[in-house]
Amino acid sequence: MISGLWNGVTGLNTFERALTTQSNNVTNSNTVAHKKDVISFQDLMYQNSYGKGVNVQSVQKNFEQGTLKITNKNLDVAIEGNGFFIVNDSVNNERYYTRAGNFKIGTDGTLETVNGEKILGSPTNMTNIVSSDGTTQYDNNYSLSISSESITANTFLQTINAKSTDYSKSAVDSGVSGSGFKTAGGKIADIDILMTDYNNKLSLYNSNPDAASIASSSQVIQVDFADFSTKLNSDDSYIELYVDNSLVRQYFQTDAQTTMNLFADKLSNTKGLTGNVDNMGLLTINSLVPGKDNSFTSPAINKSGYGILETTAPQTGSGIAMVHSSRDALKTAIENADAKFIEMTHFIGNADANLTGIGSMQLRLNSLGISENVFGNLSIEDGVIYSKDGDNKFLVGKVETANFSNPESLNPQGNNLFSIGPKTGEAKNANSTNTLVGGSLELSNTNLGDSLVDLMVFQRGFEASSKSITTSDEFLKTAIQLKK
């Protein structure tokens, strides 16, 4: 009878803990990424084949996937699969782990949890900046967006952005007739075709970012009009050349050399070309677009034909060197229009297996040295953090995830945080075992139906244990009465 009393007491204690565990699951059914607790029981020691009651064997977290809810909030992100976000508490400098992806921007501009812990990941690196005058960030003078390309390779992420000042307002006629003379309209036309080429090369690079880095070359042709002075001597005489099936013709004006100079000027103001002619009649045409194969045919003076010599054949190139060749040509053309150009390249490499080198991620564009604007329009896409400023999209960070050989042994710390326990194992890169879904949150994996049923079962267990105590007490009372 005494044993029955103590067995009932163990039942009361155990089922009280079970009720507490299950009620915690129910009350956290709307907590972001809450993982339900699962309680297990075990019997106590036996004596003479009689059991001595019940005890709690363990209370473990169940890390089954919770349902994903679309929130469309820029900084919400959910883990679909295994792993945890990595968190650093700056107060005690301790590292924790969480499944809750309802992030915010901290007062210092870094990515944080709702409780202010820093989210750790791979910060961006500015690997290259090319500008006309040494300027290192965009300001309001750079009003024209030229390009914005986001590149995902096997081993790295990259964004390449370029902007310029308004070249249409600054361009003026310049140069010497016969030697690369350009009108303002010709300069603008050159920039337009070079801008198209630059964006095409970026797209080509994006399609195969691991391609060998080979620079492009620009086409150069020459035509020797050595006898021009004897043929260009009357008002009806002319010099001509077909460029991509379009006729460029100059009629005699003033004298032979002037006519040749004006012919070279017309070629210089053909989109994407420059023309130069010397006093011996040697015409040199340079293509401004790297890799472009122009068609030059039928050079003639008064229907007398001449031969064409291609001194440099165009080569498209490949990889990032191809992009740089196109960029340099565009930058030169913009500067020739008395405008300014900046290209910025931001880079993040893949985190290693042990997640070394991760840290907090700054989101402010001015703190990153990108723009005078403090914040762009932030978004998280597949775990990659971008900030959009106007038409330009910048890579500012990448959220990393970690997993463990025994995640069930993580220690719950409250606030959706877990710490590593003695049997958890080391944190390892989990990016290959999950997908990060932006604009979404993982909900609690508590099943209210199961939890409410368990609550009733545990309640009945508690009542039964209480009844066993009262029953044992009645038996004991009867035995005492018999003794008397």
Number of C-alpha atoms within 10 A of each C-alpha: 16 11 14 20 21 17 21 25 19 21 25 23 15 23 25 15 17 26 21 14 18 24 17 15 24 21 11 18 20 13 18 21 27 25 24 24 20 14 16 12 14 12 13 16 11 10 8 5 7 10 14 17 21 20 18 18 13 12 16 17 18 15 18 13 16 22 14 18 14 15 14 13 16 18 22 21 31 30 28 18 17 20 26 27 22 26 26 20 16 11 8 7 10 11 18 23 25 22 28 25 26 21 20 19 19 17 9 11 16 18 25 25 21 15 12 19 23 25 27 25 25 23 21 22 16 17 11 11 17 18 17 16 10 10 13 16 18 23 13 10 11 17 13 16 15 19 18 21 19 17 19 16 14 9 11 14 20 23 21 21 21 23 22 22 22 19 22 17 12 16 21 17 14 14 11 12 20 25 19 23 23 27 19 19 16 23 28 24 18 26 27 18 15 25 22 16 21 25 18 14 23 25 16 16 21 19 14 15 22 16 14 13 16 17 19 22 21 21 22 20 18 19 19 18 21 13 11 20 16 9 16 24 16 14 11 10 17 23 22 19 22 15 17 11 12 11 14 16 18 20 19 22 18 11 13 22 20 16 23 30 25 24 26 27 25 24 26 27 22 18 21 23 21 25 27 25 25 15 15 13 19 15 23 21 21 19 21 24 29 27 21 18 16 18 10 17 18 17 23 18 21 14 12 10 14 16 12 15 12 14 11 13 13 19 17 19 20 21 22 21 17 25 26 19 23 28 25 15 20 25 24 17 25 28 20 21 27 17 20 23 27 23 22 21 19 21 20 22 16 15 19 11 12 13 19 12 11 18 19 20 23 19 26 22 22 16 15 16 14 20 18 15 15 15 16 19 11 20 20 21 17 16 21 19 24 21 20 16 17 11 12 18 20 26 26 27 28 25 25 24 30 21 21 20 12 13 21 15 18 21 18 18 11 7 13 18 20 21 17 19 15 10 13 17 15 15 20 17 20 21 22 10 14 16 18 22 20 24 20 21 28 25 22 24 23 25 13 14 10 11 20 15 12 16 20 12 15 22 17 13 19 23 16 15 25 18 14 20 23 15 16 20 16 13 15 15 13 12 12 10 9 8 7 6
